[in-house]
Amino acid sequence: MLKLQGISAGYGGTEIIRNVTLEVNKGEVVTIVGANGAGKTTTLRTICGIVKPGSGTIEFEGRRMEGLRSDEIVAAGITMVPEGRQLFPHISVKDNLLMGAYKRSARSTVNQRMAEVLEIFPRLRERLTQMGGSLSGGEQQMVAIARGLMSNPALLMFDEPSLGLSPLLVSQVFEVIDRIVEMGTTVLIVEQNIVHTLKIADRGYVLENGEITMTGTGRELLDNPHIKKAYLGI
């Protein structure tokens, strides 16, 4: 479904990721794990077209993506739930959700999508008229995920979905991700909460200093001695 081959990218002439090659198959949960500054967010932003690759190729469902605008990439079926939620704080929850349905194919089914996301997030039904900025951190994360789903993506990417949340809310977020996959959406997650992520991941990639250093199933990586020592303190 998604293939990155030899991708290098960065900011202002500084290379952050180098020769990144990875693959996400339809129906999978794939995760990219690593320390702060390893290049995980840069990888997602490059897939989304926010950062332009200096070299390499990005292919999604047989179509080359590098060089396309971000809105064209969303229209192709890739949506990202960004780190820090990035809601519009001074408009209602409902309008925040509708902002996710701006692509033409999503607009035609907006009522159906709204009903589906409110079934996944029933608490948001009670918050539709509230301003986005008035919600708790957990509720804002729900809105951010729901907004991503409103675009009816084939591939939904998450950038640190558990950041700043309590352990209970972290568990709820990963339960929601499980449900999204059951609905037929493919998921790519960047996350520092390695245990939660690798438990739900079909496969994972370890990104260290901008390069992929290890790959395997979620269970293989969770049991790997290097992962245990470097990221879990075991």
C-alpha positions as CSV (number, residue, x, y, z in Angstrom):
1,M,0.0,0.0,0.0
2,L,2.7,2.5,1.1
3,K,6.3,2.1,0.2
4,L,9.2,4.4,1.0
5,Q,12.4,3.6,-0.7
6,G,15.7,5.4,0.2
7,I,14.0,8.5,1.5
8,S,16.3,11.3,2.9
9,A,14.8,14.6,4.1
10,G,15.3,17.4,6.5
11,Y,14.9,21.1,7.1
12,G,17.0,24.1,6.0
13,G,19.7,22.0,4.5
14,T,20.1,19.8,7.5
15,E,19.4,16.1,6.8
16,I,17.2,14.5,9.5
17,I,16.4,11.1,8.0
18,R,18.6,9.2,5.7
19,N,17.9,6.3,3.3
20,V,14.6,5.4,5.1
21,T,13.0,2.4,3.5
22,L,9.7,1.0,4.9
23,E,6.5,-0.6,3.8
24,V,2.9,-0.6,5.1
25,N,0.5,-3.2,3.7
26,K,-3.2,-2.8,3.5
27,G,-5.0,-3.6,6.8
28,E,-1.8,-3.5,8.9
29,V,-0.9,-1.5,12.0
30,V,2.8,-0.5,11.5
31,T,4.7,1.6,14.0
32,I,7.9,3.7,13.9
33,V,9.5,3.8,17.3
34,G,12.6,5.7,18.5
35,A,13.9,8.3,20.9
36,N,13.1,12.0,20.7
37,G,14.9,13.6,17.7
38,A,15.3,10.3,15.8
39,G,13.3,11.6,12.8
40,K,10.0,9.9,13.4
41,T,7.8,13.1,12.9
42,T,10.0,14.1,9.9
43,T,9.2,10.8,8.3
44,L,5.5,11.3,8.6
45,R,5.7,14.9,7.4
46,T,7.6,13.7,4.4
47,I,5.0,11.2,3.6
48,C,2.3,14.0,3.9
49,G,4.2,16.3,1.6
50,I,4.9,18.9,4.4
51,V,8.6,18.1,4.0
52,K,10.0,17.5,0.5
53,P,12.4,14.5,0.2
54,G,15.9,15.2,-1.0
55,S,16.1,11.7,-2.5
56,G,14.2,8.5,-2.7
57,T,10.6,7.6,-3.7
58,I,7.2,7.4,-1.9
59,E,4.6,5.2,-3.5
60,F,1.0,4.9,-2.3
61,E,-1.3,2.4,-3.9
62,G,0.9,2.3,-7.0
63,R,1.1,6.1,-7.4
64,R,4.2,8.2,-6.8
65,M,3.6,10.7,-4.0
66,E,6.8,12.7,-3.7
67,G,6.3,16.1,-5.3
68,L,2.6,16.2,-4.7
69,R,1.0,18.9,-2.5
70,S,-0.3,18.0,0.9
71,D,-3.9,18.4,-0.2
72,E,-3.3,16.1,-3.1
73,I,-1.9,13.5,-0.8
74,V,-5.0,13.8,1.5
75,A,-7.2,13.4,-1.6
76,A,-5.2,10.3,-2.5
77,G,-6.2,8.7,0.9
78,I,-3.5,9.6,3.4
79,T,-4.3,11.6,6.5
80,M,-2.3,12.4,9.6
81,V,-3.4,13.0,13.1
82,P,-0.7,15.5,14.2
83,E,1.2,15.7,17.4
84,G,-0.4,18.1,19.9
85,R,-3.8,17.8,18.4
86,Q,-3.7,21.2,16.6
87,L,-7.4,21.9,16.8
88,F,-9.0,25.2,15.9
89,P,-9.7,26.4,19.5
90,H,-12.2,29.1,18.7
91,I,-14.6,27.1,16.6
92,S,-17.0,24.4,17.7
93,V,-16.2,20.7,17.9
94,K,-18.6,20.1,15.1
95,D,-16.8,22.6,12.9
96,N,-13.5,21.1,13.8
97,L,-14.8,17.8,12.6
98,L,-16.1,19.2,9.4
99,M,-12.7,20.7,8.6
100,G,-11.6,17.1,8.2
101,A,-14.1,16.5,5.4
102,Y,-12.9,19.1,2.9
103,K,-11.8,16.7,0.2
104,R,-14.4,16.2,-2.5
105,S,-15.0,12.5,-1.9
106,A,-15.4,13.0,1.9
107,R,-17.9,15.9,1.4
108,S,-20.3,13.7,-0.4
109,T,-20.6,11.3,2.6
110,V,-20.1,13.9,5.4
111,N,-23.3,13.0,7.3
112,Q,-22.5,9.3,7.2
113,R,-18.9,9.9,8.4
114,M,-20.1,12.2,11.1
115,A,-22.5,9.5,12.4
116,E,-19.7,6.9,12.3
117,V,-17.2,9.0,14.2
118,L,-19.8,10.0,16.8
119,E,-20.5,6.3,17.3
120,I,-16.8,5.7,18.0
121,F,-16.6,8.8,20.2
122,P,-20.0,9.2,21.9
123,R,-18.7,11.8,24.3
124,L,-18.2,14.2,21.4
125,R,-21.9,14.1,20.6
126,E,-22.4,15.9,23.9
127,R,-19.6,18.4,23.0
128,L,-20.5,19.3,19.4
129,T,-21.4,22.9,20.2
130,Q,-18.4,23.5,22.6
131,M,-15.4,25.4,21.4
132,G,-12.4,23.1,20.6
133,G,-10.2,25.0,23.0
134,S,-12.5,24.4,26.0
135,L,-12.1,20.6,26.0
136,S,-9.8,18.5,28.2
137,G,-6.6,17.1,26.6
138,G,-8.2,13.7,26.2
139,E,-11.3,15.1,24.6
140,Q,-9.1,17.2,22.2
141,Q,-7.3,14.0,21.2
142,M,-10.6,12.4,20.4
143,V,-11.6,15.3,18.2
144,A,-8.2,15.2,16.4
145,I,-8.6,11.5,15.7
146,A,-12.3,11.9,14.7
147,R,-11.3,14.8,12.4
148,G,-8.8,12.6,10.7
149,L,-11.4,9.9,10.2
150,M,-13.8,12.5,8.6
151,S,-11.6,12.5,5.5
152,N,-12.3,8.8,5.0
153,P,-8.6,7.9,4.7
154,A,-7.3,4.6,3.4
155,L,-4.2,5.2,5.6
156,L,-4.4,7.1,8.9
157,M,-1.1,8.2,10.4
158,F,-0.7,9.1,14.1
159,D,2.0,11.3,15.4
160,E,2.5,10.6,19.2
161,P,-1.3,10.0,19.9
162,S,-0.6,9.4,23.6
163,L,1.4,12.5,24.3
164,G,0.4,14.3,27.5
165,L,-2.4,11.9,28.3
166,S,-3.1,10.0,31.5
167,P,-2.5,6.2,31.5
168,L,-6.2,5.6,31.4
169,L,-6.7,7.8,28.4
170,V,-3.7,6.3,26.7
171,S,-5.3,2.9,26.9
172,Q,-8.5,4.3,25.5
173,V,-6.7,5.9,22.6
174,F,-5.1,2.5,21.7
175,E,-8.5,0.8,22.0
176,V,-9.8,3.4,19.5
177,I,-6.9,2.7,17.1
178,D,-7.8,-1.1,17.3
179,R,-11.4,-0.3,16.4
180,I,-10.3,1.9,13.5
181,V,-8.3,-1.0,12.1
182,E,-11.3,-3.3,12.5
183,M,-13.3,-0.8,10.4
184,G,-10.8,-1.4,7.5
185,T,-8.4,1.6,7.9
186,T,-4.7,0.9,7.7
187,V,-2.6,2.6,10.4
188,L,0.9,4.0,10.7
189,I,1.9,5.2,14.2
190,V,4.8,7.2,15.5
191,E,4.9,6.8,19.2
192,Q,7.3,6.9,22.2
193,N,5.0,4.7,24.3
194,I,6.7,1.6,22.9
195,V,5.0,-1.0,25.0
196,H,1.4,0.0,24.0
197,T,2.4,0.5,20.4
198,L,4.3,-2.7,19.8
199,K,1.5,-4.7,21.5
200,I,-1.0,-3.6,18.8
201,A,1.5,-3.4,15.9
202,D,1.7,-6.1,13.2
203,R,5.2,-4.8,12.4
204,G,7.5,-2.1,13.5
205,Y,10.6,-0.1,12.5
206,V,13.2,1.3,14.9
207,L,14.5,4.7,13.8
208,E,17.7,5.8,15.4
209,N,19.6,9.0,14.5
210,G,17.6,9.3,11.3
211,E,18.1,5.7,10.0
212,I,16.2,2.5,10.2
213,T,18.3,0.2,12.4
214,M,15.9,-2.7,13.1
215,T,12.6,-4.1,11.9
216,G,10.3,-7.0,12.9
217,T,6.9,-7.9,14.2
218,G,5.6,-6.0,17.2
219,R,6.2,-9.0,19.4
220,E,9.8,-9.6,18.1
221,L,10.7,-6.0,18.8
222,L,9.1,-6.0,22.2
223,D,11.1,-9.1,23.1
224,N,14.4,-7.8,21.6
225,P,17.2,-7.2,24.2
226,H,18.3,-4.0,22.6
227,I,14.8,-2.5,22.7
228,K,14.4,-3.6,26.3
229,K,17.6,-2.0,27.3
230,A,17.5,1.2,25.2
231,Y,13.8,2.1,25.5
232,L,12.3,0.2,28.4
233,G,15.2,0.3,30.9
234,I,15.2,-3.5,31.3
